[in-house]
């Protein structure tokens, strides 16, 4: 094709436009202000008031995160709530991105172009990274300034925990998107995974509070490791060396989930090409 | 001349569970094969305006979907611009522009210009080319003054013109247009037809158009292939297809107030070769009937007698020129909109 860009440069520009498209579509519906500001403020406030109630008006309540190490419960719960928000956004938005494009009729016109088909997911992932970062910042400021939550941040560990944790979340989102290309109506399954996340991963109470078999299951749930790393970096101020196990597991899980999700996605869209179900919804 | 599109025994079989079959937790009805496209052989030279005609469900859209890589053939081969649609999908995608009948291929919350810029990036059109081509295309489809409005504010015709502009972004040599005028008002449809004819005549694009509007194919196409049950049953220039039927007369009339058996009785009249009827838009119970006969004058008294016997009233009876619709009726025994 005359004048066409081949290879990496063209793909990078396509990715930039895929991200810009997602951003424009996000901000052109009035719900963006709710997602970025109102919802994080309200959700975080629930946990912060709950923590205040637990204190019985005396000292701030603590929660033991590992044996002999306790942190402020308000900070603990707020980090868990932010992670829950990230988790839900990733599964629902990334998982359902193919489905939404299919329902609005734009999936085929995207996939008729000679760009990689994962661009749709990548554009959504980039938007989500921005949304999650902004909403987490809103919660952080609220918790620190309004409720006086004591954060102890180690910047390097925080960067690593967020980066590798984000990789795990994106991996789970790609897996969900891959499944959606097969089963289409995946809302109930996604909600079950979310409920499992709330119960198993130590979002609002420590994993140690679970019965022993559930604790084993919790360790198999990727979000548990994300929360451990993020809390270690943001509440305990641990250096990367102290979080080596969590960060290594996150790197492995992230890579594994991305590969598995990529395979599911690729096989799903190949199946769609064979059965003629790409345009049906 | 080099072939822009070539298919060799192209076949697509879908497996579908029979409609209405009972299914339970323990027993699911066995899927049955449906040959949507059945051994399609076509050679379309560069620069040709080719029409693929057929009723709904004939296999037109399935054929187009295989050519544009959205569907994988069950067997056979499709070559587009020299590339294999199954094995060199990206090269095929870079060689084609596609418009489907629905205007939903666009993002309604983006402006027309933003839609084109987004798709241009997906087609790897360099920024300096975009800066020139997008305004040109917007001018070409007469949307320049509405380019910065959200697509949700466009009419159906405007959306379809923007979809055409999108298909031209990568300056592809082959355009696949799947019923591009369906659902458009007559003025918008004419606008789109004029535009795609100019693309073929002035820019030399190879165009494959699927339609069930006979007049559209007759006016636009260099050659047409008539497809029914997934197979090409006739392939020639529109004039040649019609010439083959010239030994027949075609009587067309509207009739009101008759029951469904009239058509069967008309078919039994001596000298009638084919008969087809379609409901007329507007008043209920009015049919448009076309009869193919050896000699119209000999047949008219019998036709009027049958209509009277069925309690009907004839309106606007005329002997008309053979059209592609008549070719289709003669080939398949049914109307295109059946």
Interface residues (C-beta under 8 A of the other chain):
Chain A: X1 X2 X3 X4 X5 X6 X10 X11 X13 X14 X16 X17 X18 X20 X21 X24 X25 X28 X29 X104 X105 X106 X108 X109 X110 X111 X112 X113 X114 X115 X119 X270 X273 X274 X275 X276 X278 X279
Chain B: X12 X14 X62 X65 X68 X69 X70 X71 X72 X90 X91 X93 X94 X95 X96 X98 X100 X102 X104 X105 X106 X107 X108 X109 X110 X114 X117 X118 X119 X121 X122 X123 X124 X125 X126 X127 X129 X150 X166 X170 X171 X172
